[in-house]
């Protein structure tokens, strides 16, 4: 994308519906030129026939094409680019002429015990989640860290703690792998002196369940389930708050949307985010998370390049 003015450019991978769509729409409202990327798209001639417009953001009718059109009709700037994150060549074809912000929201989900998770499902989750993120970072980092370093990266990945593995180990392997990538890349950026120049990476995860295509299956069976859901705007608001926070504060953090908004954006009333007015959605994440550092955190010993041994 070549912006028509001085707007910053944000790439949102996994932006066709749900949280990703909300992030793309809200970044556009903040003045970003947005690259809307995902697998699902709509042929240009069919866009004018979609009714109602915009479509339900949690339905298959919501695609990168409808999200981009929604943004442009509201006066924003957006370009829809199809991408298959299981295909590195597809990632390489994304337009990176200029990039200020990367949001990686693409994800594959399948919750089941190890014995009930087929290899095909396992491989798909690893390719979309951790491998897709790695490939996107490989391509995006040069554009986020060179010339005038300023890049911000937000990855939809969870804090690391044991309960997250229970009953969905194969899924957790990929999602926690994404969080390890956040932690490791943050250390790289710090070592290279890029954090002090404004470059940073952080993980963000919802503290409560959020209305999405995945939760629709539960609300259809039992409408009362909606009382435990929040709107995706809470997650989008947390992303925007992360992008405005100092790089040194954000870098390497694995944050929860609610907690970050409380600590760093001064939000105390979360009632506006409830899908059911007046409801108090149940928190599904721990209120206290483990500290992953150790006493010898900065003692790496002798640095060796194993490829030259």
Secondary structure, DSSP 8 states (H G I E B T S, - for coil): ---SSS--EEEEES-SSHHHHHHHHHHHHTT-EEEEEES----HHHHTT-SSSS--TTSTT--HHHHHHHHHHTT-EEEEEE--TT-HHHHHTS--SS-SEEEE---------GGGS-HHHHHHHHIIIIIHHHHHHHHHHHHHHSSS---EEEEE-----GGGGTT-HHHHHHHHHHHHHHHHHHHHHHHTT-GGGT-EEEEEE-SBEE-SHHHHHHHHH-GGGGGGEE-THHHHHHHHHHHHS-HHHHTT-EEEHHHHHHHHS-----GGGBSSTT----B-S-SS------TTTT---S---GGG-
